[in-house]
Amino acid sequence: MDNSSTHSDCMADQDPADRFAIFGNPLSQSLSPLMHNAAFAQMGIAARYGACQTDNAAEAVRQFRRMGLRGASITLPFKESIIPFLDEMDESAETIGAVNTIVNRDGRLMGYNTDGIGLTDDLREWLEIRGKTFVILGAGGAARAAVYALLQAGGTPVVVNRTLQKAEALAGRFGCRRVPVAEIGELRADCLINTTPVGMFPEVDRTPLPRQVAACFPYVMDMIYNPIRTRLLREAEAAGCAVRSGVGMFVRQGAEQFRLWTGMEPPIERMMNVVMERLLKNGGD
Ligand SMILES: NC(=O)c1ccc[n+]([C@@H]2O[C@H](COP(=O)([O-])OP(=O)(O)OC[C@H]3O[C@@H](n4cnc5c(N)ncnc54)[C@H](OP(=O)(O)O)[C@@H]3O)[C@@H](O)[C@H]2O)c1
């Protein structure tokens, strides 16, 4: 799945199509080029989406401008460090403090964050968010996006994180509760959302919580999508919980990027199918 390039010409200059790219490091496992190129093809849009592995955020923005891209996805580790190099920030990206999408508006680079809306769009297909309590495990960028979007959607997030100061900072920023990791099993909540990378490929035998703790929540979601069914989800399902992988969120955050870049309704089914096919082909379950 290595589709990334560290060269400054990571997309051919002579290509007449509109150009988009993902910037991050590493990018070898990224499914964004596959998903977005399938979406452009499905909609008959002459566009190409490439993968540009760079060493830092400044270099990513330099490459973006040099290649005259119309838009980009930003992934780890540049979601926060890219901010000072952008011309403007959308309100949600500003509040979350992280950018996963750039839109080129007549040479001005606008930063957006579609992770939060990707999460809530996906969750809505599974459960009613309004009035529900969500335990957010982790306090990084994905957790901030989750807390922001769940509050917007009428949910109540509770933050639990290994590093207490980071949990306090996140909870304080959004005015929500935080609970020490040791007390997570005593929480009464509707849904647990893992936003830590624990259990992600290749470390698929790891889990962020003991199985008896995961079993305390009627709904368990893992933002990880590789593998599709993490150890956390397998154990929660065996204990009778309803479970959901991060694949739907991944596709929905990409769909929102597509909407921002093209102004068109994204072909979500096609995007989901290519992503699922690739994950299953790689033994992703
Ligand atoms: N499905 C999707 O569309 C989607 C979108 C965005 C992100 N994600 C996934 O979400 C995950 C997190 O991304 P991020 O951007 O939030 O990363 P991040 O900013 O690095 O934050 C990671 C968080 O996980 C915690 N953590 C890391 N290792 C841990 C461990 N061994 N035990 C307990 N906690 C641990 C960290 O705790 P400390 O604060 O203690 O360091 C931190 O709070 C990644 O797996 C990413 O792929 C998925």
Ligand as a Chemical Component Dictionary entry (heavy atoms), coordinates in Angstrom:
data_LIG
# 
_chem_comp.id                   LIG 
_chem_comp.type                 NON-POLYMER 
_chem_comp.pdbx_formal_charge   0 
_chem_comp.three_letter_code    LIG 
# 
loop_
_chem_comp_atom.comp_id 
_chem_comp_atom.atom_id 
_chem_comp_atom.alt_atom_id 
_chem_comp_atom.type_symbol 
_chem_comp_atom.charge 
_chem_comp_atom.model_Cartn_x 
_chem_comp_atom.model_Cartn_y 
_chem_comp_atom.model_Cartn_z 
_chem_comp_atom.pdbx_ordinal 
LIG N1  N1  N 0  -11.451 6.902  11.840 1  
LIG C1  C1  C 0  -11.011 8.095  11.541 2  
LIG O1  O1  O 0  -11.480 8.752  10.586 3  
LIG C2  C2  C 0  -9.971  8.740  12.397 4  
LIG C3  C3  C 0  -9.772  10.142 12.348 5  
LIG C4  C4  C 0  -8.785  10.703 13.180 6  
LIG C5  C5  C 0  -8.027  9.890  14.003 7  
LIG N2  N2  N 1  -8.238  8.548  13.999 8  
LIG C6  C6  C 0  -7.444  7.667  14.862 9  
LIG O2  O2  O 0  -7.466  8.157  16.184 10 
LIG C7  C7  C 0  -6.254  7.800  16.841 11 
LIG C8  C8  C 0  -5.673  8.991  17.586 12 
LIG O3  O3  O 0  -5.359  10.040 16.709 13 
LIG P1  P1  P 0  -4.921  11.472 17.310 14 
LIG O4  O4  O 0  -4.707  12.353 16.152 15 
LIG O5  O5  O -1 -5.855  11.906 18.382 16 
LIG O6  O6  O 0  -3.523  11.103 17.994 17 
LIG P2  P2  P 0  -2.771  11.919 19.156 18 
LIG O7  O7  O 0  -3.041  13.366 19.042 19 
LIG O8  O8  O 0  -1.368  11.422 19.125 20 
LIG O9  O9  O 0  -3.468  11.413 20.532 21 
LIG C9  C9  C 0  -3.385  10.097 20.944 22 
LIG C10 C10 C 0  -4.017  9.927  22.326 23 
LIG O10 O10 O 0  -3.952  8.538  22.637 24 
LIG C11 C11 C 0  -3.341  8.365  23.910 25 
LIG N3  N3  N 0  -2.474  7.183  23.904 26 
LIG C12 C12 C 0  -1.486  6.906  23.023 27 
LIG N4  N4  N 0  -0.896  5.738  23.352 28 
LIG C13 C13 C 0  -1.520  5.296  24.475 29 
LIG C14 C14 C 0  -1.348  4.156  25.304 30 
LIG N5  N5  N 0  -0.410  3.227  25.039 31 
LIG N6  N6  N 0  -2.167  3.995  26.359 32 
LIG C15 C15 C 0  -3.111  4.926  26.634 33 
LIG N7  N7  N 0  -3.317  6.032  25.897 34 
LIG C16 C16 C 0  -2.527  6.229  24.826 35 
LIG C17 C17 C 0  -2.505  9.583  24.151 36 
LIG O11 O11 O 0  -2.422  9.712  25.547 37 
LIG P3  P3  P 0  -1.429  10.768 26.300 38 
LIG O12 O12 O 0  -2.179  12.055 26.292 39 
LIG O13 O13 O 0  -1.282  10.165 27.636 40 
LIG O14 O14 O 0  -0.166  10.797 25.490 41 
LIG C18 C18 C 0  -3.301  10.681 23.443 42 
LIG O15 O15 O 0  -4.240  11.250 24.315 43 
LIG C19 C19 C 0  -5.339  7.209  15.760 44 
LIG O16 O16 O 0  -5.410  5.817  15.858 45 
LIG C20 C20 C 0  -5.961  7.685  14.480 46 
LIG O17 O17 O 0  -5.720  6.792  13.400 47 
LIG C21 C21 C 0  -9.194  7.963  13.222 48 
# 
loop_
_chem_comp_bond.comp_id 
_chem_comp_bond.atom_id_1 
_chem_comp_bond.atom_id_2 
_chem_comp_bond.value_order 
_chem_comp_bond.pdbx_ordinal 
LIG N1  C1  SING 1  
LIG C1  O1  DOUB 2  
LIG C1  C2  SING 3  
LIG C2  C3  SING 4  
LIG C2  C21 DOUB 5  
LIG C3  C4  DOUB 6  
LIG C4  C5  SING 7  
LIG C5  N2  DOUB 8  
LIG N2  C6  SING 9  
LIG N2  C21 SING 10 
LIG C6  O2  SING 11 
LIG C6  C20 SING 12 
LIG O2  C7  SING 13 
LIG C7  C8  SING 14 
LIG C7  C19 SING 15 
LIG C8  O3  SING 16 
LIG O3  P1  SING 17 
LIG P1  O4  DOUB 18 
LIG P1  O5  SING 19 
LIG P1  O6  SING 20 
LIG O6  P2  SING 21 
LIG P2  O7  DOUB 22 
LIG P2  O8  SING 23 
LIG P2  O9  SING 24 
LIG O9  C9  SING 25 
LIG C9  C10 SING 26 
LIG C10 O10 SING 27 
LIG C10 C18 SING 28 
LIG O10 C11 SING 29 
LIG C11 N3  SING 30 
LIG C11 C17 SING 31 
LIG N3  C12 SING 32 
LIG N3  C16 SING 33 
LIG C12 N4  DOUB 34 
LIG N4  C13 SING 35 
LIG C13 C14 SING 36 
LIG C13 C16 DOUB 37 
LIG C14 N5  SING 38 
LIG C14 N6  DOUB 39 
LIG N6  C15 SING 40 
LIG C15 N7  DOUB 41 
LIG N7  C16 SING 42 
LIG C17 O11 SING 43 
LIG C17 C18 SING 44 
LIG O11 P3  SING 45 
LIG P3  O12 DOUB 46 
LIG P3  O13 SING 47 
LIG P3  O14 SING 48 
LIG C18 O15 SING 49 
LIG C19 O16 SING 50 
LIG C19 C20 SING 51 
LIG C20 O17 SING 52 
# 
